[in-house]
């Protein structure tokens, strides 16, 4: 592919004096070729010529085997010799320098203490970790950051109900249950509403002044400690780590200072006793940054967060991953910051994902208590794996969960079916792992030394050709995945690669064949690519299944 692209680039330069980078893609199934390019279509406006006319001119100047197809495609068929040569030169170092020397902050998961981890936290933890891995592959120093509300109204709601519990016997389940009870009381009981509002202010003071003596303070610190221990234990169970935790209390003062400073300069303004950003001026909605009681809102805390990240790391990029319901909110927050720190908003990318639902499309809410907990999802997959295979394997079950999330393009809603996720056939994590284990078994059966010589002139069967071509696509897939921050591109490629290997396995015996040496090399490259790609998804390959 690289040789063809180089030849195309030179011909375009010679014919038209243009410095143009052509792109090759696998040919459609109805075209009897290996690769195609739409270069003539892309050049037609600049050259003021019909695409087929340009295609014929390029065809006449190329030394490669090429044929044309309407409305203006160049199609190439690689010789067996070219494919074997490309595989022999295959670079399995898998390196990119796109972000070399740059610091990237990836913020994701972001659970609030005093609340339970739900399926959304599981999803964003998995996809966020994979995006971080893509940046690391591209040479970046990645800081995995986690932002959570250790102060705020949700804490006050939980604390209001928690006061009926014994401090010494407090569990994280108590904390989760009390959030639900406190939320209901805040909405339905006026006396509780007033007390929770008062308690909210007291908690801010406890945290900001580091108070520990009162009963409320003791309950607060114990609840926060239980929450963070629970988070860390869960992240460890799914193989995700964080380099930096940002409790809201650690960034709120800087956020307040920035908002008050810009209030004097007209970025923010007063409205009915509160401090707001008038988003209407920019075609957005208006949001409150400091409420009437003088308490900073989530918006001000996010202002403090972006400036704290900048102080800590002077990042080249900051990636923030949240649910799609936060899209409009973050747009307003970033628009406000853009008015006085545009260099930070230019470096910040907000990515969103949809809801994760089980079959049946039931919408769940943590406020009402009918949430799908993160740990429930993992248990559902374990149970499905046990039912399907009459055994348990936490490594494969976790791989099934991760792959089931990562194979979808981030943004839309996902219907997650635990039963489908654990099948050994079809587009599933276990299917990919099984193809890797199958490759390992072939390599283990190989003799210590093979006497056959490499034969660059050998004739390839269709299964060998297809596997080679698919392997040669990996570099471009990685480039796209990094550029677009799209783990699903890696996941979908690995599935297609596993399918190609399965067809190769059925049609091309390896051990004892005349082309044993060449086929063993092909199996080894397949395993290397699969292992590397799965690692980018946070999935490790077992020795056996």
LOKE-785452 format. One record per residue (C-alpha): residue in one letter; x, y, z. Coordinates in steps of 0.1 Angstrom, whole numbers, padded with zeros to 4 digits, always signed. Layout:
<nodes>
AXYZ...
</nodes>
This chain:
<nodes>
X+0000+0000+0000X+0027+0025+0009X+0045+0018-0024X+0013+0024-0044X+0006+0056-0025X+0042+0068-0031X+0039+0060-0068X+0005+0078-0070X+0019+0109-0052X+0048+0111-0077X+0026+0107-0107X+0003+0135-0095X+0033+0157-0089X+0047+0150-0123X+0014+0154-0142X-0002+0183-0124X+0025+0198-0102X+0004+0191-0071X+0016+0180-0037X-0012+0156-0030X-0015+0128-0004X-0036+0099-0019X-0055+0074+0002X-0061+0037-0005X-0090+0017+0009X-0099-0020+0006X-0119-0024-0026X-0156-0032-0024X-0166-0068-0028X-0181-0062-0062X-0147-0049-0075X-0121-0076-0083X-0092-0058-0068X-0074-0054-0035X-0073-0016-0031X-0091+0014-0046X-0086+0052-0045X-0109+0080-0053X-0081+0104-0062X-0095+0114-0096X-0128+0124-0079X-0109+0145-0053X-0089+0162-0080X-0117+0170-0105X-0126+0204-0090X-0090+0216-0089X-0081+0204-0124X-0115+0212-0140X-0116+0178-0157X-0140+0149-0156X-0130+0122-0130X-0126+0094-0156X-0104+0117-0178X-0081+0122-0148X-0082+0085-0140X-0071+0076-0175X-0042+0101-0174X-0030+0087-0141X-0034+0051-0153X-0012+0059-0183X+0016+0072-0161X+0015+0045-0135X+0037+0014-0137X+0014-0005-0113X-0012-0030-0124X-0044-0008-0123X-0079-0007-0138X-0106+0020-0138X-0142+0019-0127X-0168+0047-0128X-0173+0074-0117X-0135+0077-0113X-0118+0051-0092X-0084+0036-0096X-0083-0001-0086X-0051-0020-0077X-0044-0058-0074X-0013-0067-0055X+0008-0096-0067X+0016-0125-0043X+0052-0114-0043X+0042-0078-0032X+0020-0091-0004X+0047-0115+0009X+0073-0088+0007X+0050-0064+0027X+0044-0090+0054X+0081-0098+0056X+0087-0061+0062X+0058-0058+0087X+0066-0034+0115X+0054-0049+0148X+0068-0021+0170X+0034-0003+0168X+0046+0032+0176X+0032+0066+0168X+0048+0100+0175X+0017+0121+0170X+0016+0132+0206X+0052+0126+0215X+0064+0148+0244X+0029+0162+0250X+0009+0159+0283X-0027+0149+0279X-0052+0150+0307X-0080+0125+0303X-0108+0131+0327X-0135+0104+0329X-0157+0083+0352X-0163+0113+0376X-0185+0096+0403X-0198+0117+0432X-0190+0105+0467X-0221+0097+0487X-0236+0081+0456X-0234+0047+0441X-0215+0038+0409X-0239+0030+0381X-0236+0015+0346X-0228+0049+0331X-0197+0051+0353X-0187+0016+0342X-0191+0026+0305X-0171+0059+0308X-0144+0042+0329X-0139+0016+0301X-0140+0040+0272X-0120+0067+0290X-0092+0042+0298X-0091+0030+0261X-0089+0066+0249X-0061+0072+0273X-0043+0041+0260X-0046+0055+0224X-0029+0087+0235X-0002+0066+0252X+0003+0046+0221X+0008+0079+0202X+0036+0089+0225X+0018+0111+0250X+0022+0114+0288X-0013+0107+0299X-0028+0119+0332X-0060+0099+0341X-0081+0123+0361X-0112+0117+0381X-0135+0146+0393X-0162+0141+0419X-0186+0161+0440X-0175+0158+0476X-0195+0189+0484X-0229+0200+0470X-0266+0195+0474X-0264+0157+0467X-0241+0154+0497X-0265+0173+0519X-0294+0152+0508X-0275+0120+0517X-0262+0134+0550X-0298+0144+0560X-0309+0108+0559X-0276+0094+0571X-0279+0112+0605X-0302+0084+0615X-0275+0058+0611X-0248+0047+0635X-0214+0060+0625X-0195+0029+0635X-0217+0006+0615X-0219+0027+0584X-0215+0010+0550X-0214+0022+0514X-0248+0006+0508X-0262+0029+0536X-0247+0059+0519X-0264+0049+0485X-0298+0042+0501X-0297+0075+0520X-0291+0095+0489X-0324+0081+0475X-0342+0088+0507X-0328+0123+0511X-0336+0132+0475X-0373+0122+0480X-0375+0142+0512X-0359+0173+0496X-0386+0172+0469X-0416+0163+0490X-0411+0176+0525X-0407+0214+0529X-0392+0211+0564X-0366+0186+0551X-0360+0209+0521X-0351+0238+0543X-0328+0217+0566X-0310+0202+0536X-0304+0237+0522X-0289+0247+0556X-0269+0215+0558X-0255+0221+0524X-0239+0254+0536X-0226+0236+0568X-0209+0209+0547X-0191+0235+0526X-0178+0251+0559X-0168+0217+0573X-0148+0209+0542X-0132+0243+0535X-0121+0248+0571X-0113+0211+0576X-0135+0207+0607X-0138+0173+0624X-0153+0178+0659X-0191+0180+0653X-0213+0149+0648X-0221+0162+0613X-0184+0166+0605X-0176+0131+0617X-0204+0117+0596X-0193+0136+0566X-0157+0125+0567X-0166+0089+0573X-0191+0089+0544X-0165+0104+0521X-0138+0079+0532X-0162+0050+0525X-0170+0064+0491X-0134+0068+0479X-0124+0034+0492X-0154+0019+0473X-0144+0037+0441X-0108+0026+0442X-0117-0010+0449X-0141-0010+0420X-0116+0006+0395X-0090-0020+0406X-0115-0048+0398X-0119-0036+0362X-0082-0028+0356X-0086+0010+0354X-0064+0033+0374X-0063+0071+0380X-0033+0093+0385X-0052+0123+0400X-0084+0126+0420X-0100+0161+0420X-0126+0164+0447X-0148+0194+0440X-0138+0210+0473X-0102+0213+0461X-0111+0234+0430X-0141+0254+0442X-0120+0283+0457X-0102+0289+0424X-0134+0287+0405X-0150+0312+0428X-0120+0336+0424X-0122+0333+0386X-0159+0339+0385X-0158+0369+0408X-0129+0384+0389X-0147+0380+0356X-0180+0393+0372X-0162+0426+0376X-0152+0425+0339X-0187+0417+0327X-0183+0381+0317X-0207+0370+0344X-0235+0392+0358X-0260+0394+0386X-0296+0382+0381X-0321+0381+0410X-0294+0378+0436X-0275+0351+0418X-0244+0352+0395X-0251+0339+0360X-0235+0336+0326X-0260+0349+0300X-0257+0322+0273X-0285+0338+0253X-0260+0362+0239X-0243+0333+0222X-0273+0313+0212X-0270+0291+0243X-0290+0289+0276X-0282+0309+0307X-0268+0291+0338X-0262+0300+0374X-0226+0300+0387X-0233+0313+0422X-0267+0308+0437X-0287+0333+0458X-0273+0319+0490X-0238+0326+0478X-0230+0289+0472X-0210+0280+0441X-0228+0257+0417X-0213+0228+0396X-0206+0254+0369X-0181+0273+0391X-0165+0241+0402X-0159+0231+0366X-0143+0266+0360X-0120+0258+0390X-0113+0224+0376X-0100+0235+0342X-0077+0261+0357X-0065+0237+0384X-0056+0211+0356X-0038+0239+0338X-0018+0249+0369X-0009+0212+0376X+0000+0200+0341X+0000+0228+0314X-0017+0202+0292X-0015+0201+0254X-0050+0187+0254X-0076+0181+0281X-0102+0154+0272X-0134+0154+0293X-0158+0124+0289X-0193+0126+0302X-0228+0114+0295X-0246+0132+0266X-0270+0149+0291X-0240+0171+0301X-0234+0184+0265X-0254+0216+0267X-0241+0223+0302X-0205+0219+0293X-0210+0240+0262X-0221+0269+0283X-0193+0265+0309X-0167+0264+0282X-0182+0293+0264X-0180+0314+0295X-0143+0305+0300X-0136+0312+0263X-0143+0349+0270X-0112+0352+0293X-0091+0321+0287X-0096+0310+0251X-0063+0291+0251X-0077+0266+0276X-0110+0260+0258X-0091+0255+0225X-0072+0227+0242X-0103+0211+0258X-0124+0185+0240X-0157+0174+0255X-0167+0139+0244X-0201+0125+0253X-0218+0091+0253X-0254+0079+0254X-0272+0057+0279X-0264+0021+0285X-0296+0000+0287X-0304-0037+0290X-0327-0053+0264X-0362-0038+0270X-0349-0002+0270X-0359+0006+0306X-0346+0041+0316X-0332+0042+0351X-0326+0070+0375X-0302+0072+0406X-0326+0097+0421X-0355+0072+0422X-0333+0042+0432X-0340+0021+0401X-0304+0024+0387X-0284-0004+0372X-0254-0005+0394X-0220-0009+0378X-0213-0041+0399X-0247-0054+0388X-0236-0053+0352X-0204-0072+0359X-0224-0098+0379X-0249-0102+0350X-0221-0109+0326X-0205-0134+0350X-0239-0152+0354X-0244-0152+0316X-0209-0166+0311X-0216-0194+0336X-0249-0203+0320X-0234-0203+0285X-0202-0222+0293X-0209-0240+0326X-0178-0224+0342X-0167-0191+0355X-0138-0169+0343X-0136-0134+0356X-0109-0124+0331X-0130-0135+0301X-0162-0120+0316X-0145-0086+0320X-0132-0088+0285X-0167-0096+0273X-0180-0065+0291X-0153-0042+0278X-0155-0053+0242X-0193-0051+0243X-0191-0014+0252X-0161-0005+0230X-0173-0020+0197X-0199+0008+0195X-0191+0043+0183X-0193+0066+0213X-0222+0090+0213X-0254+0070+0208X-0273+0049+0233X-0262+0012+0238X-0284-0017+0244X-0261-0041+0263X-0271-0078+0261X-0251-0098+0287X-0260-0131+0270X-0247-0120+0236X-0216-0105+0251X-0203-0139+0263X-0208-0160+0232X-0178-0176+0216X-0192-0169+0182X-0201-0136+0166X-0189-0101+0174X-0179-0107+0210X-0148-0104+0233X-0146-0141+0239X-0146-0148+0202X-0116-0125+0198X-0098-0140+0227X-0105-0175+0214X-0089-0166+0181X-0058-0155+0200X-0056-0187+0220X-0060-0207+0188X-0030-0188+0173X-0010-0195+0205X-0016-0232+0202X-0004-0233+0166X+0028-0215+0176X+0033-0238+0206X+0032-0268+0183X+0058-0254+0159X+0092-0272+0159X+0120-0254+0176X+0136-0249+0142X+0122-0251+0108X+0145-0260+0079X+0123-0246+0052X+0136-0214+0035X+0115-0183+0031X+0100-0183-0003X+0091-0148-0016X+0078-0163-0048X+0053-0187-0032X+0017-0188-0045X-0009-0176-0020X-0043-0191-0015X-0073-0167-0010X-0073-0171+0028X-0036-0162+0030X-0041-0132+0008X-0071-0119+0028X-0053-0123+0061X-0022-0105+0048X-0042-0076+0035X-0062-0073+0067X-0030-0073+0088X-0015-0045+0066X-0045-0023+0074X-0036-0021+0111X-0014+0009+0108X-0040+0030+0091X-0067+0018+0116X-0045+0030+0145X-0039+0064+0128X-0077+0068+0124X-0084+0057+0160X-0059+0081+0175X-0070+0111+0153X-0107+0105+0159X-0103+0093+0195X-0123+0062+0184X-0116+0029+0202X-0145+0013+0183X-0124+0015+0151X-0098-0007+0168X-0125-0031+0181X-0143-0035+0148X-0110-0040+0130X-0100-0068+0154X-0133-0085+0148X-0127-0084+0111X-0091-0096+0116X-0103-0125+0137X-0128-0135+0110X-0100-0135+0084X-0078-0156+0107X-0107-0181+0112X-0110-0185+0075X-0072-0189+0072X-0072-0215+0100X-0098-0236+0082X-0082-0234+0047X-0045-0233+0054X-0028-0260+0076X+0003-0247+0092X+0024-0273+0110X+0040-0298+0085X+0030-0278+0054X+0055-0270+0027X+0049-0233+0036X+0051-0239+0073X+0077-0211+0080X+0057-0184+0061X+0024-0194+0077X+0039-0195+0112X+0052-0160+0106X+0017-0150+0095X+0002-0165+0127X+0027-0147+0149X+0020-0114+0133X-0017-0120+0137X-0012-0127+0174X+0010-0097+0178X-0016-0074+0162X-0045-0089+0182X-0026-0086+0215X-0016-0050+0208X-0051-0040+0197X-0068-0057+0226X-0044-0040+0250X-0056-0007+0236X-0091-0018+0246X-0078-0027+0281X-0082-0064+0274X-0055-0090+0281X-0051-0123+0263X-0053-0155+0285X-0030-0184+0279X-0059-0208+0274X-0096-0210+0272
</nodes>
